[in-house]
Amino acid sequence: MKNDRTAQFAAVWDKWQKMTITSDPMFGMVMENKEICLELINRALPKLKATKIMHLGTQKDINVTVAHRVRFDVYVQDEQNNTVVIEMQVNNCNNLPARLRYYQEQIDHGLLQPGQDYRELTKYPTYVIMFCNFDYFGRGWARYEFDMSCVRDRDLKFGDKRTVVIFNALAKKFRDDDQSIKDFLALMRNQVDNKDRFIAQIQNEIDKVKRDPERRQGFMKYEMLMMDAKHRAREEGIKFGEAKGKEEGIKNLVNSLRHLNVNSAIIAKELKLRYDLTDDDVLKYLN
């Protein structure tokens, strides 16, 4: 048992040391640096020209509905009332447009207070930035940017002040307005160019985070708890047989994580990763 625990600790330590900017925990911790976060936003949205971050939250939990929680990697509001959500997406779940539709709804719920007129939302332009390690639309472009316009006249804009930008780290085609983000996309592929001051700054911040004992201990404690919960679920699975055991194992994992006060959004994410469940299946187990 002691050897097993030592091996688990070594595995978690190795995971911490090998984390890059595409790892959710590391991306969030790096973006806690407002200077880095602000520059990434302006490189991703060069027309925005944000000058100051008024509010910054990482792993922000938007608990609007009990049915389906959303936790944004990075949630920012700037001095011009722009709301910017930044997500790092490494796995292609083939649901990106539907997911972003739901994200937008959750953002708006957080902006519009009870009793307020819908026109209040026009004071808060929203931008959802998704950095992907895959080319969802298959065009080879670095940037896919969407806003609503009339199908008969594309110059006629809907005017709801929503913008979605999806970046493709595998891109081979870069336009002039993509050059500022090109090196960051390369960093997502572990191609580090420290000649770019911004990329060097990100790399230094990653090193700083990894040397921080408080952050390291927090990460390792969480990962060890997850391993313990998974181990208990696996033991239950052996008792109840393969088919029944999987269901009981999932239930025990959910119960164990809730007993540890783990957020439902994180539980949902773990269920998807470990058991390849659909959103409906995850919702069933959470309820």
FENNOR-V611091 format. One record per residue. N is the residue number from 1. RES is the residue in one letter. SS is DSSP state (H for helix, E for strand, - for the rest). OMEGA is omega in degrees with one decimal (NA if undefined). BURIAL is # if it has 9 or more other C-alpha atoms within 8 Angstrom, else .. Layout:
# FENNOR-V611091
n;res;ss;omega;burial
N;RES;SS;OMEGA;BURIAL
N;RES;SS;OMEGA;BURIAL
This chain:
# FENNOR-V611091
n;res;ss;omega;burial
1;M;-;179.6;.
2;K;H;178.3;.
3;N;H;177.5;.
4;D;H;-178.9;.
5;R;H;178.3;.
6;T;H;179.1;.
7;A;H;178.0;.
8;Q;H;179.7;#
9;F;H;179.7;#
10;A;H;179.8;.
11;A;H;179.6;.
12;V;H;177.4;#
13;W;H;179.6;#
14;D;H;178.7;.
15;K;H;179.3;.
16;W;H;-177.3;#
17;Q;H;-175.6;.
18;K;H;-178.2;.
19;M;-;178.5;#
20;T;-;-177.9;#
21;I;-;-179.6;#
22;T;-;176.2;#
23;S;-;-176.3;#
24;D;H;-178.9;#
25;P;H;-177.7;.
26;M;H;178.8;#
27;F;H;179.5;#
28;G;H;-178.3;#
29;M;H;177.6;#
30;V;H;-178.3;#
31;M;H;173.0;#
32;E;-;173.1;#
33;N;-;-172.8;.
34;K;H;-179.9;#
35;E;H;179.2;.
36;I;H;-179.0;#
37;C;H;-179.3;#
38;L;H;-179.6;#
39;E;H;178.0;.
40;L;H;177.9;#
41;I;H;-177.8;#
42;N;H;174.6;#
43;R;H;179.1;#
44;A;H;-178.2;#
45;L;-;-173.2;.
46;P;-;179.7;#
47;K;-;-175.9;.
48;L;-;179.2;.
49;K;-;176.8;.
50;A;-;-178.1;#
51;T;-;-176.7;.
52;K;-;174.8;.
53;I;E;-180.0;#
54;M;E;179.4;.
55;H;E;178.8;.
56;L;E;176.3;#
57;G;E;175.1;#
58;T;E;-172.6;#
59;Q;E;-176.5;#
60;K;E;-177.2;#
61;D;E;176.4;#
62;I;E;-175.1;#
63;N;-;-177.4;.
64;V;-;-179.6;.
65;T;-;178.4;.
66;V;-;-172.8;.
67;A;-;-172.5;.
68;H;-;178.0;.
69;R;-;173.6;#
70;V;E;175.9;#
71;R;E;-178.5;#
72;F;E;177.0;#
73;D;E;-179.8;#
74;V;E;179.9;#
75;Y;E;-172.7;#
76;V;E;168.1;#
77;Q;E;-177.6;#
78;D;E;-174.3;#
79;E;-;179.9;#
80;Q;-;-178.9;.
81;N;-;172.7;#
82;N;-;174.8;#
83;T;E;-176.5;#
84;V;E;174.9;#
85;V;E;-179.9;#
86;I;E;-179.3;#
87;E;E;172.8;#
88;M;E;-175.2;#
89;Q;E;-178.6;#
90;V;-;-177.7;.
91;N;-;178.1;.
92;N;-;179.8;#
93;C;-;177.5;.
94;N;-;179.9;.
95;N;-;-170.1;.
96;L;H;-179.6;#
97;P;H;179.9;.
98;A;H;178.7;.
99;R;H;-178.5;.
100;L;H;174.1;#
101;R;H;179.8;.
102;Y;H;177.3;.
103;Y;H;-177.6;#
104;Q;H;178.2;#
105;E;H;-179.1;.
106;Q;H;177.5;#
107;I;H;-177.9;#
108;D;H;176.8;#
109;H;H;-179.6;#
110;G;H;-177.0;#
111;L;H;-175.2;.
112;L;-;-178.8;#
113;Q;-;179.6;.
114;P;-;178.0;.
115;G;-;-179.7;.
116;Q;-;176.3;.
117;D;-;179.9;.
118;Y;H;-178.4;.
119;R;H;177.3;.
120;E;H;-178.0;#
121;L;H;-179.4;#
122;T;H;176.7;.
123;K;H;-174.5;.
124;Y;-;175.4;#
125;P;-;-178.6;#
126;T;E;178.6;#
127;Y;E;174.3;#
128;V;E;-179.5;#
129;I;E;179.9;#
130;M;E;176.0;#
131;F;E;-174.8;#
132;C;E;174.8;#
133;N;-;-179.3;#
134;F;-;180.0;#
135;D;-;-172.7;#
136;Y;-;-174.2;#
137;F;-;171.3;.
138;G;-;179.2;.
139;R;-;-178.5;.
140;G;-;-178.3;#
141;W;E;175.0;#
142;A;-;-174.2;#
143;R;E;170.2;#
144;Y;E;-176.6;.
145;E;E;-174.6;.
146;F;E;163.9;.
147;D;-;-175.0;.
148;M;-;175.9;#
149;S;E;-177.2;#
150;C;-;-178.5;#
151;V;-;179.7;.
152;R;-;-179.6;.
153;D;-;-175.3;.
154;R;-;176.3;.
155;D;-;178.4;.
156;L;-;-176.2;.
157;K;E;179.8;.
158;F;-;173.3;.
159;G;-;178.9;.
160;D;-;174.2;.
161;K;-;173.8;#
162;R;E;177.1;#
163;T;E;175.8;#
164;V;E;177.4;#
165;V;E;-179.7;#
166;I;E;-179.5;#
167;F;E;-179.1;#
168;N;E;-176.8;#
169;A;-;-179.2;#
170;L;-;-171.3;#
171;A;-;173.0;#
172;K;-;-176.2;.
173;K;E;-178.6;.
174;F;-;173.8;#
175;R;-;-178.3;.
176;D;H;-176.9;.
177;D;H;176.1;.
178;D;H;-173.0;#
179;Q;H;-176.0;#
180;S;H;-178.1;.
181;I;H;-173.5;#
182;K;H;-177.4;#
183;D;H;177.6;#
184;F;H;176.9;.
185;L;H;176.1;#
186;A;H;177.8;#
187;L;H;177.3;#
188;M;H;177.4;#
189;R;-;-178.8;#
190;N;-;174.0;.
191;Q;-;-170.7;.
192;V;-;175.5;.
193;D;-;-177.4;#
194;N;-;173.3;.
195;K;-;174.1;.
196;D;-;-177.4;.
197;R;H;-177.4;.
198;F;H;179.3;.
199;I;H;176.5;#
200;A;H;179.0;#
201;Q;H;178.0;#
202;I;H;179.8;#
203;Q;H;177.3;.
204;N;H;179.5;.
205;E;H;176.4;#
206;I;H;177.9;#
207;D;H;179.7;.
208;K;H;179.1;.
209;V;H;-177.1;#
210;K;H;178.6;#
211;R;H;-177.2;.
212;D;-;-175.4;.
213;P;H;-178.4;.
214;E;H;178.9;.
215;R;H;179.5;#
216;R;H;-178.8;#
217;Q;H;178.4;.
218;G;H;179.3;.
219;F;H;-175.5;#
220;M;H;177.7;#
221;K;H;-179.9;.
222;Y;H;-178.0;.
223;E;H;179.0;#
224;M;H;176.8;#
225;L;H;178.1;.
226;M;H;177.5;#
227;M;H;179.5;#
228;D;H;-179.3;.
229;A;H;179.4;#
230;K;H;179.8;#
231;H;H;178.4;.
232;R;H;179.1;#
233;A;H;-180.0;#
234;R;H;178.9;#
235;E;H;177.2;#
236;E;H;-179.7;#
237;G;H;178.8;#
238;I;H;-178.3;#
239;K;H;-171.8;.
240;F;H;179.5;#
241;G;-;-170.9;#
242;E;H;-175.4;.
243;A;H;180.0;.
244;K;H;-177.1;#
245;G;H;178.9;#
246;K;H;-179.5;#
247;E;H;179.1;#
248;E;H;178.5;#
249;G;H;178.4;#
250;I;H;-179.7;#
251;K;H;179.6;#
252;N;H;176.8;#
253;L;H;178.9;#
254;V;H;-178.9;#
255;N;H;-179.5;.
256;S;H;-178.6;#
257;L;H;177.1;#
258;R;H;177.0;#
259;H;H;178.3;.
260;L;-;179.5;.
261;N;-;175.5;.
262;V;-;-177.4;#
263;N;-;-178.1;.
264;S;H;179.5;#
265;A;H;178.5;#
266;I;H;177.4;.
267;I;H;179.7;#
268;A;H;-179.5;#
269;K;H;179.9;.
270;E;H;179.5;.
271;L;H;-180.0;#
272;K;H;-177.0;#
273;L;H;-171.6;.
274;R;H;-173.5;.
275;Y;H;177.6;.
276;D;-;-177.7;.
277;L;-;172.9;#
278;T;-;177.3;.
279;D;H;-179.9;.
280;D;H;178.5;.
281;D;H;178.5;.
282;V;H;-179.8;#
283;L;H;179.6;#
284;K;H;-178.7;.
285;Y;H;179.2;#
286;L;H;-179.4;.
287;N;-;NA;.
